[in-house]
Amino acid sequence: MKIFDRVPPWPDRINAVDESNRFAGLNLHQSCCEMAGWYVSARQEPEDETPDKDGPLVPFEESEWEFDKIQPALADFTEDDACTEDVAFRLVLRPQARQALGAIVAPVLWLHLYNHHNGYYAHGLYYVTDDGKQRKVYV
């Protein structure tokens, strides 16, 4: 996996891409009264408080991880009434990294993309599941 965080030619975007070309991205351009960002956590549920800065909250070597292709990869914690939108993508260790650790069960991390706002702003997130169905979540 490689995470491209605000790099040219996309200075307002985060894009995470794994070796199988599965990816997730978010336009981080913000208007007033909103806070959009990302983090990697060991928790599927959103953190109790929004992190101060974007990035991993746990030890995370990008090249050792990939999006989970077996279990559903998305957990949606969007709360319409609270103007809190947070989606989490399940990440697992790549087979080579798992073998190097001697792990039988792969550890799991979660890539969170979020947008907290006053109800006026939202970012659209589209994703395609492994069975080819397109879905939309507002983040």
N, C-alpha and C positions, 0 to 999 in steps of 0.2 A: 504494500500500500504506500502511496505517496500522497501527502496532503499539501496542496497548493493554497497558501493563505495570503491573499491580497498581493499576488505577484502579477507583473505586467504580462499580458495586456488586460488583466482583470483585477484592477486595484481595489475593488469593493466586493470581492467574492472569495468564498472558500470552496474548494473542490477536493474531494477525497476519491482517489481512483485505486483499485487493486489490480493485481496482475491479470485477472480475468476480464478486465475492462468494466467491472461493475463500479458505479460511482454514485456519489451524492454530492450535492452542492447547494449553496445558498448565497443569494445576493445580499450582502451585508450593508448596502447603502441604507442609511437611516434618515428618516425625517424627524421632525420634532416629536417629542413624547414617545419615543420607542427606543428599544435597545435590542439589537440583534447580535448573535454571536454563536460560538461553538466551543465545545470541550469534549474531552474523552474521559470517561469515568468508569469505575467498576460497578456503579449502580445503574440499573435500568431506569429507575425512577429519576426524575430531575433532582438536582441538588436542592437543599432547602433554601439556600441563598444563591443568587446568580454569581458566578465567579467574577472576580475583579478584572480578569483579562482572559482572552481566548487562549486555548491550548490544552494539553493534557493535564489532568489533575492527578494522574498516577504515572509510574514509570511506563514509558511507551516508546518502543523502537518501531517506527512506521513500517520498515521493510519486513518485519516479522508477522504482520497482521493482515487479514483480509476480511471482506464482508462475508458473513455466514451464508453459505449457499444451501444449507439443509433445512434449517429452521427459519420461520418468518423473520425477516431482517428488520422489521419496522415496528416500533411501539409508539403509539400516538398519545400524547398527554395534553392535547389541546383542550382548553377550557374556555368555551365561548363567552361565558358570563364574566370570567376573570381577565380576559384579554391576554391570556398566557398561552403561548403556543410553543410546544417543545416536542420534537420527534427524536427518537433514539434508534440508531442502526446498530444491530448486533455485529460485533467483530470477534473473530476467533483467530488463534495462532495458525499460521501457515503450517502445513505438514512437516516441512523441514525444521522449522523452529520447535515444533512440538516434539519431534524425534530428538533434537539436540538437548532438550530439557528432560527427556525420558518421561514426558507426561502422557498418561493414558487418556485422561479426560482433558480436553482443551480448555484452558482458562478463557473467560469471556470478558470483553470490555464493550463499552457502548459509546458510539459517536453521537453526541447530542447537537442538534441544530435548533436554535430557539429565536423567538421574537416576542418580546414583552412590550406591550404598547397600550395606548389609551382607548383602543376600540376603533379608531379611525383608520389605522394603518395595518396592513397585513402583507405578507410575502406569500406568493403561491409556490407550493412545492408539488411537483409532479414526480411520480415514480412508476416504474414498470416492474411488476413482480416477475418471478422466474417463469410463471405460466403465461406471460405476455399480456396481462391485464394492466391497463393504465389507471392510476388512482391520483387523486389530488388532495392535498392537505394544505390548509392555509397556515403558513408559518410567518 
